Amino acid sequence: MTRAPRAAVALLSLAVGIVLADSAIVTLALPSILREFDAEVSQVAWVLTGFNLVLAVAAVPAAKICTRGAAGSAGAVGLVAFAAASAGCALAGSLEILIASRVAQAIGGALVIASCLELLVAVSRDERQGVARWAAAGVAGAAVGPVIGGLMTEAISWQSIFFVQVPLVLLAFPVSLSLRSRVERQDGPSDRPDIPSNLALALLSAALTAALFLLVLLLVEGWRRSPALAAVTVTAMPVAAVIAGPLAMRLRAGTRAEAIAGAILVGGGLACLGFLPDANPAWTVPAQILIGFGLGLTVDALTQSALRDRVPRALHGGWTIAARHGGIVVGLLILTPIFTADLRDARVPAQEAIAAQVIDSGLPASSKLKLAEGLGDQLDAEQGQVPDLSRAFETARLPAAQAAQAAALEVRLDDQLERAATRAFRDAFLAGALLALLAIIPAVFLREKGGQV
Amino acid sequence: MSARGLLLIAIALVLSGGLLAFQLSRGGADFVPARSADPCQDRARTAVKPDLESVAEAVVLSGLDAAACDLGVTRERLLLALPYPAERAQLAREAGTDEAGLARTIQDGLRSGVDRLERNDQLPPVSALLPEIGDELGIPQNLVNLVPDGVVDDVVPTADALRWAVDQIDVDAVLTNLDDPDALQQILRDALVQGAIDDVRERIKDKLPGPLQGLVG
């Protein structure tokens, strides 16, 4: 490949990666957004849900535009729309404006994704290679999105995530325009969408939502770790996914076996996240590695399986995007109520456990009463969120002679909060595991190369 | 499906099952908040420290256990509901009573709490509290030391003094001041400590030599 096409491939892949990273890039920024707009978890979840829902709905119509030979123009329009909407997200002064901008981002994003499939095939001059690049860029973007988003939120602000996308995504604008004449019109009858591949993709995407969205919330909100630490922790998943890709290619076990094994790994990893033995983030790493391997084995293989021998290519690419992001929406809609209800239900056991620890501590009664007052205030002040109990210890101003006992009590109280938060996420992780394992059913019906079922 | 495919699926099953089993063996299923103890069961029988504040605390906690047992809730649930009128009313409704009934249950619980502490031999003898009581009454320490421990302990069992004191507690006043630690401490001190001191004073007055009787009023 010459230098010019190589740069074109890189810029188009970058655009695909950025758009698909956006489906989860704000995951680590959600706690900051939640605090800035004084919203509830269920409201803030629409920053993710809105984008993925509209991307799922708009993917197929956008793909239809691209089958008519207009991929270059559609891509250019999509890139500008996505960049403008990203700027709108960054400047949003309210949650409503942020969600509306995310919806606009998704509409532009759908055009970008659908057009880039055609443009990457055109510039690669090899359908298989073009599709592989498009799928790989999507997997990479979705996997590293939360990490980048978390690091930028911690280093600068959540708004910076959107600002930085504006110039980066526009880099592909001249490439898109220059390739207008290279994209062929794809007239003629359309093949039916590959149901098993797309259904398996949808179920696995729903499960992967659990993996990323819930894990990040557990780390940042449940265990009160910094977004940067959470970002570093969830790096395990994309790294494992990147390693799994070449391993799977070398193993040549077949699409069906890869999809079934991947679903088992994602389901197993999520079940492990539901049964963590303590609140050390290191415990999440082995489970994430399983999920990452599962991600690497399935998404790429299922996407290629959905596109294999089917025309028009762009339309089937659109179906895979619709399936993936529809799955993410279903995952959010199923899992958000489960964990928010569990988080609410965890409040009473956590309060009782905290009360028992304070009562049974060796501190004098007068100190316990002072602490109880502060702890009560903290619990009341942070309705719906895991409270920071250290402030109660600061305001109680206990005598220096009691400092060691108070510090030990604070550790025990934090432990009880972490236990309550971890328990509150268990059912949602297990529901995610079930979604992943359900993907085995359509995976059994996948066609292998050459057409055998 | 090829042998390679089956092998890949088997590896996935082994890895997933193995990690899950390892995590469960390390307590993965038990990383949950500590469950509240059964208030109807006696807690660890450790002797109460021989100072008035510790005795007052032990009576209140043991009393809350007894009241919670009677109401069919945990001690912590009762304690957390008490400062909030709405939650207190709900707790009373759940227990099939009203606020006045709840107050009576707490007062009865405090009496039962004293019984429990006495039964488990956790209460210090009154003689151990005498120096502090002397301070409260303004009696010089060297005079307090003149009273033989055995005499005081025979005449005034700690549990009896506490039962008398519990009867003096205005539970309604306690409930309305639960959100103010200083006021609450004052009320509990007035009732439990001062009540116990009054009882001790009445009981030992007649047993003291004539010149000392005037000192305790």
Interface residues (C-beta under 8 A of the other chain):
Chain A: L251 R252 A253 G254 R256 A257 E258 I260 A261 G262 I264 L265 G267 G268 G269 A271 C272 F275 L276 P277 D278 A279 W283 P286 A287 L290 F293 G294 A346 V348 P349 A350 Q351 E352 A353 A355 A356 Q357 I359 P364 A365 S366 K368 L369 K370 A372 E373 G376 Q416 R419 A420 T422 R423
Chain B: M1 S2 R4 G5 L6 L7 L8 I9 I11 A12 L13 L15 S16 G17 L19 L20 Q23 L24 R26 G27 G28 A29 F31 V32 P33 A34 R35 S36 A37 E53 S54 A56 E57 V60 L61 T74 R75 E76 R77 L79 L80 P83 D179 P181 L184 Q185
